[in-house]
Amino acid sequence: MSDAAAPSSPGPAPSPSPSGSGIPNLKDRIPKLEPRRRRAEPSNPVPIPETPALPPRPDLSTLNFRPPSRRILSPADHEFFLASPTYNLVLSFVFSLAESVVDTPISSLKDDSTLSPPVKTILRILNDAETQCKDSPPDDQGSSRFGNKTFRLFLDKVKQRMPEWHAAFGITDSNAVSEASVYLSQSFGNRSRIDYGSGHELNFIMWLLCLYQLSILERTDFRALVLRVFNRYLEVMRLVQSTYYLEPAGSHGVWGLDDYQFLPFLFGASQLLHHPYITPRAIHQQLTLEEFGDEYMYLGQVAFVNSTKTVKGLRWHSPMLDDISSAKNWAKIEGGMRRMFVSEVLKKLPVMQHFLFGSLIPVAEGMSSKQEGGDEESGEEDEEVEVFDKDGVRHVHHQVTGWGDCCGIKVPSSIAAAEEMRKRGIGGEHLRRIPFD
């Protein structure tokens, strides 16, 4: 037979079947199946900040009460603060509040009989602030979406009630009242710029810290301070924002999470830390937001943000919240919020330059003396404010003229846009959808 006619060389003969039936054993020809290796999630090199021990409260007999003032006037002052006991005091108080509500819904404190007298007093103060807002309706300014100047009347009414409010706690020292009052006054927004942001929110927490330093509040009140007091503060500020069209404090944004608030996301992530079935992706489920928004601050704040936007979808109006929702669990979100509080607040000079120091929240040794003029609490209409940008470069702005492009131009609030749409009879269900590219 010629080579052309020779049959092709056969492959290796299959192994005979162990049973001897003549059926080939295919396991030698099928590749061995191996489980797919899960790609490791990217790790964050920045460790999650731990909660420092809450330091002992000061001896009140040794304090010289005084109105708080801005003392971080240079990058060097900021470094002194970061290395000071006051830094640990602020960090410890905020993180201790967050830890007090781990796995705890708001409804767990519905019974007022469990609240201490000071907590009940704070709730009455916030109720009174809400009444002052309702009794000071905004001026008709056409369809303008910028801040309404009647907001200043509201702040004036609030300021007048400060002595009465603090007398309800039994504080008899007028200087102590003056010091604590500045933090509470600043927590409602800026009188000159008619804006509000997470820095004002932080002032409210610092007011609570002052009450703790004065031994009015105790550690046993921490859970109620978050679930009842801070939650009530959020409700009041949402009314104030929608009534006076408060502008975001800086159009560039500090957090990138929300135009106005940050702490609802830190406290809310703690509330949901080990929840058995609500996952981070739940913020995209409208039914979940409606059912559990009143129980968990994280979900409630997302629902409020959605209600104030004129476009539909977190992807478009809150991309960072949308991105965070892909986290594997709430522990990763809670850890990220802790990192953000440290890196984007306490360690950011443009934010901390507005922080106020007194005797209850003391200045760090070595920091500059009190700035003459330009303090946040002065309230003068044409106040000059010295600011530092992200590179530590000093420059000055006038309150009335505005911040300018370098520090964020004045922008109308999204709340104002949503309210104007409602006034024209365009409900929230008619939010514009932005099509995919």
C-alpha positions in Angstrom: 0.0 0.0 0.0 1.3 3.4 -0.9 2.0 6.2 1.7 -0.9 8.2 0.3 -3.3 5.5 1.1 -2.0 4.9 4.6 -4.5 5.8 7.2 -3.8 8.8 9.5 -2.2 8.1 12.8 -4.8 7.6 15.4 -4.7 9.5 18.8 -4.0 7.8 22.0 -6.5 5.1 22.7 -8.9 5.9 25.5 -8.4 4.0 28.7 -10.7 1.0 29.0 -13.6 1.4 31.2 -13.0 0.0 34.7 -16.2 -2.0 34.3 -14.8 -3.7 31.1 -17.8 -2.8 29.1 -15.8 -1.3 26.3 -17.1 2.3 26.9 -14.2 4.7 26.8 -13.3 6.6 30.1 -13.7 10.2 29.2 -12.3 11.6 32.3 -8.8 11.5 30.7 -10.0 13.7 27.9 -12.1 16.3 29.9 -9.9 19.0 31.6 -10.0 19.0 35.4 -12.5 21.6 36.7 -11.1 24.0 39.2 -13.1 26.5 41.2 -12.7 30.1 40.0 -10.6 32.2 42.2 -12.4 35.3 43.5 -10.6 38.5 42.8 -9.5 40.1 46.0 -11.2 43.4 46.7 -8.9 46.4 46.6 -7.7 47.2 50.1 -7.6 50.7 51.5 -4.1 51.5 52.8 -5.6 54.1 55.3 -6.6 52.3 58.5 -10.0 52.9 59.9 -9.7 55.5 62.7 -10.4 54.1 66.1 -12.4 55.9 68.8 -10.1 57.6 71.3 -11.0 57.3 75.0 -13.3 60.2 76.0 -11.2 62.3 78.3 -12.3 63.4 81.8 -14.5 66.5 81.9 -12.8 69.7 83.0 -13.0 71.2 86.4 -15.6 74.0 85.8 -14.2 76.1 88.7 -11.0 76.5 86.8 -12.5 77.6 83.5 -12.7 81.2 82.2 -15.8 81.1 80.0 -15.6 83.3 76.9 -17.2 83.5 73.5 -15.6 81.0 71.1 -13.5 82.4 68.3 -11.6 81.2 65.2 -8.0 80.3 66.1 -6.8 78.2 63.1 -5.4 81.1 61.2 -2.5 79.4 59.4 -1.4 75.9 58.3 0.9 75.9 61.4 -2.2 76.5 63.7 -3.9 73.5 62.0 -0.9 71.3 62.7 -1.0 72.3 66.4 -4.7 71.4 66.5 -4.2 67.9 64.9 -1.6 67.1 67.6 -3.7 68.5 70.5 -6.0 66.9 73.1 -8.8 68.9 71.6 -8.5 66.9 68.4 -8.9 63.7 70.3 -11.8 65.2 72.3 -13.8 66.0 69.1 -13.0 62.7 67.5 -13.9 60.7 70.6 -17.2 62.5 71.1 -18.4 62.1 67.5 -17.3 58.4 67.2 -18.7 57.6 70.6 -22.1 58.9 69.5 -21.9 56.7 66.4 -21.0 53.6 68.5 -23.9 54.2 70.8 -26.4 53.5 68.0 -24.9 50.4 66.4 -27.7 48.1 65.2 -30.3 50.4 66.8 -33.4 51.7 64.9 -34.9 55.1 65.8 -38.1 53.5 67.0 -36.2 51.9 69.9 -36.5 55.2 71.8 -40.1 56.1 71.1 -41.0 56.1 74.8 -40.3 59.6 76.2 -40.2 58.2 79.8 -36.7 56.8 79.0 -35.3 60.2 78.1 -33.4 62.3 80.7 -34.6 65.8 81.6 -31.7 67.5 79.7 -32.6 65.5 76.5 -36.2 66.5 76.8 -35.1 70.2 77.3 -33.1 70.0 74.0 -36.1 68.6 72.2 -38.2 71.5 73.5 -35.6 73.9 72.2 -35.6 72.4 68.8 -39.4 72.5 68.8 -39.3 76.2 69.6 -36.8 76.8 66.8 -39.2 75.1 64.4 -42.0 77.4 65.7 -39.8 80.5 65.1 -39.2 79.3 61.5 -42.9 78.8 60.9 -43.7 82.2 62.4 -41.2 83.9 60.1 -42.5 83.2 56.5 -40.1 84.1 53.7 -40.5 87.3 51.7 -41.9 87.0 48.2 -38.8 87.2 45.9 -40.5 86.1 42.7 -39.1 82.8 41.4 -35.6 83.5 42.7 -33.9 80.3 43.9 -31.2 82.1 46.0 -31.4 82.5 49.8 -34.3 84.4 51.2 -33.3 87.3 53.5 -36.0 86.6 56.0 -33.7 83.9 57.2 -31.8 86.6 59.0 -35.0 87.5 60.9 -35.3 83.8 61.9 -31.7 83.8 63.2 -32.3 87.0 65.2 -35.3 85.4 66.9 -33.2 82.3 67.7 -30.4 84.4 69.1 -32.8 86.3 71.3 -34.0 83.1 72.8 -30.6 81.7 73.7 -30.6 82.9 77.4 -34.0 81.5 78.0 -33.1 78.2 76.3 -30.0 77.7 78.3 -31.6 78.8 81.6 -33.8 75.7 81.2 -30.7 73.6 81.8 -30.0 75.4 85.1 -26.9 77.2 83.8 -26.5 80.3 86.0 -23.2 81.6 84.7 -24.0 84.2 81.9 -20.5 83.7 80.4 -21.1 80.0 80.1 -24.4 80.7 78.4 -22.7 83.1 76.0 -20.0 80.5 75.1 -22.4 77.6 74.5 -24.9 79.9 72.6 -22.4 80.6 69.9 -22.2 77.0 68.8 -26.0 76.6 68.8 -26.5 79.9 66.9 -24.0 78.8 64.2 -25.7 75.4 63.8 -28.7 77.0 62.0 -26.6 78.5 59.2 -24.7 81.6 58.2 -26.5 84.9 58.6 -24.5 86.8 56.0 -24.3 84.3 53.2 -27.7 82.7 53.9 -26.2 79.2 53.5 -25.8 76.0 55.4 -23.4 73.1 55.3 -21.8 70.2 57.2 -19.7 72.7 59.2 -22.9 74.2 60.7 -24.0 70.6 61.4 -20.7 70.1 63.3 -21.4 73.2 65.4 -24.6 71.5 66.6 -22.6 68.5 67.7 -20.1 70.8 69.4 -23.0 72.4 71.3 -23.9 69.0 72.6 -20.3 68.5 73.5 -20.4 71.8 75.5 -23.4 70.5 77.4 -21.5 67.3 78.1 -18.4 69.2 79.3 -20.7 71.2 81.6 -21.9 67.9 83.1 -25.5 68.5 81.9 -25.4 65.5 79.5 -24.0 62.1 80.5 -22.7 59.2 78.5 -26.0 57.4 79.1 -27.7 60.1 77.0 -25.6 59.4 73.9 -28.0 57.0 72.2 -30.9 59.5 72.7 -28.7 62.3 71.5 -28.4 60.6 68.1 -31.7 58.8 67.7 -34.0 61.6 69.1 -32.0 64.9 69.4 -29.9 64.8 66.2 -32.8 63.3 64.2 -35.0 66.1 65.4 -32.4 68.6 64.4 -32.3 67.2 60.9 -36.1 67.6 60.7 -35.9 71.2 61.8 -33.0 72.0 59.4 -34.9 70.5 56.5 -37.8 72.9 57.2 -35.4 75.8 57.5 -33.6 74.9 54.2 -36.8 74.5 52.3 -38.4 77.7 53.8 -35.5 80.1 53.2 -33.8 78.3 50.2 -30.5 78.1 52.1 -27.6 77.7 49.6 -25.0 75.0 50.0 -22.0 76.3 52.0 -19.6 76.2 49.1 -20.5 74.9 45.6 -17.4 72.7 45.4 -18.7 70.7 48.3 -16.7 69.2 51.2 -18.1 65.7 51.4 -19.4 65.0 47.9 -22.1 63.0 49.6 -24.8 65.6 50.2 -25.2 69.4 49.7 -25.8 70.0 53.4 -25.3 67.0 55.8 -22.7 64.4 56.5 -23.3 62.9 60.0 -26.6 61.2 59.1 -24.5 58.9 56.9 -22.0 58.1 59.7 -24.6 57.6 62.3 -26.9 55.8 59.8 -24.2 53.4 58.8 -23.6 52.5 62.5 -27.4 51.8 62.8 -27.3 49.4 59.9 -23.9 47.8 60.7 -25.1 44.2 61.1 -28.6 44.4 59.6 -29.7 40.9 58.5 -31.3 41.9 55.2 -31.0 45.6 54.4 -27.8 45.9 52.2 -26.0 49.0 50.9 -27.8 48.5 47.6 -31.1 49.1 49.3 -30.7 52.8 48.7 -31.8 52.2 45.1 -35.1 50.5 46.2 -37.8 53.1 46.7 -40.0 50.7 48.7 -37.2 50.1 51.2 -36.6 53.9 51.6 -40.3 54.4 52.2 -40.6 51.6 54.7 -37.4 52.1 56.7 -36.4 55.7 56.1 -38.0 56.7 59.4 -36.0 54.0 61.2 -32.5 54.5 59.8 -30.9 57.9 59.2 -28.8 56.7 56.2 -31.9 55.7 54.3 -33.9 58.7 55.5 -31.3 61.1 54.3 -31.1 59.4 50.9 -34.9 59.6 50.6 -34.7 63.4 51.4 -31.9 63.9 48.9 -34.0 62.2 46.2 -37.0 64.4 47.0 -35.0 67.6 46.5 -33.5 66.9 43.1 -34.9 67.8 39.8 -33.4 64.8 38.0 -34.0 61.2 39.0 -31.4 58.7 39.9 -28.5 58.7 42.4 -26.1 58.1 39.6 -26.8 61.6 38.2 -27.3 63.8 41.3 -25.3 62.0 44.0 -22.6 59.9 42.2 -20.6 59.3 45.4 -23.6 57.8 47.2 -24.3 55.7 44.1 -20.7 54.5 44.1 -20.7 53.7 47.8 -23.8 51.5 47.5 -21.7 48.8 45.8 -19.8 48.1 49.0 -20.0 44.6 50.2 -21.5 45.4 53.7 -22.2 48.3 56.0 -19.0 47.7 57.9 -17.1 49.0 54.9 -19.3 52.0 54.6 -19.1 52.8 58.3 -15.3 52.5 58.2 -15.2 54.8 55.1 -17.4 57.4 56.8 -14.9 57.4 59.7 -12.0 57.9 57.3 -13.9 60.7 55.6 -14.7 62.5 58.8 -11.0 62.6 59.7 -9.6 63.3 56.2 -12.3 65.6 54.9 -13.1 67.6 58.0 -10.6 67.6 60.8 -7.6 67.4 58.5 -8.9 69.9 55.9 -7.7 73.5 56.6 -10.4 75.1 54.4 -13.0 73.5 56.7 -11.3 73.8 60.1 -10.4 77.4 59.7 -14.0 78.1 60.6 -13.9 75.9 63.8 -14.5 77.8 67.0 -12.6 77.4 70.2 -13.5 78.5 73.7 -12.9 77.1 77.2 -15.1 74.0 76.9 -13.5 73.1 73.6 -10.0 74.6 74.3 -7.5 76.0 71.9 -4.3 74.0 71.4 -1.1 75.3 72.9 0.9 77.3 70.4 -2.0 78.4 68.1 -2.4 82.0 67.1 -4.2 84.5 69.3 -7.8 85.4 68.6 -8.3 87.0 65.3 -9.4 90.6 65.5 -12.5 91.0 63.4 -13.8 88.4 61.0 -15.0 86.0 63.6 -17.8 83.7 62.5 -20.1 84.9 65.3 -19.7 88.6 64.6 -22.7 88.7 62.2 -21.6 91.9 60.5 -23.0 92.4 57.0 -19.7 93.4 55.3 -17.4 91.1 57.3 -14.1 90.2 55.8 -13.2 86.6 56.1 -9.6 85.3 55.8 -9.6 81.8 54.1 -7.1 79.3 52.9 -7.5 77.1 49.9 -6.5 73.5 49.6 -2.9 74.4 49.0 -2.7 76.6 52.1 -2.7 79.9 50.2 -4.2 82.8 52.2 -6.8 85.1 50.6 -9.7 87.3 51.8 -13.3 87.5 50.8 -16.2 89.8 51.8 -19.2 88.1 53.1 -21.7 90.1 51.1 -19.8 90.0 47.8 -19.4 86.2 48.1 -16.6 83.7 48.0 -15.6 83.9 44.3 -14.6 81.0 42.0 -11.6 80.1 44.1 -13.8 79.0 47.1 -17.0 78.0 45.3 -19.4 80.4 43.6 -22.8 81.1 45.0 -25.3 78.5 43.6 -29.0 78.2 44.1 -30.0 75.3 46.3 -31.4 72.1 44.8 -34.1 72.4 47.5 -35.1 75.8 46.0 -35.4 74.3 42.6 -37.6 71.4 43.9 -39.8 73.8 45.9 -40.3 76.1 42.9 -41.4 73.1 40.8 -43.9 72.2 43.4 -45.3 75.7 43.5 -45.9 75.4 39.8 -47.8 72.2 40.3 -45.0 69.9 39.2 -44.9 67.1 41.7 -41.9 65.0 42.6 -43.2 62.1 40.5 -42.5 64.2 37.4 -38.7 64.5 38.0 -36.8 64.5 34.7 -35.0 61.4 33.8 -31.6 61.8 32.1 -31.2 59.2 29.3 -28.2 57.0 29.1 -25.6 57.9 26.6 
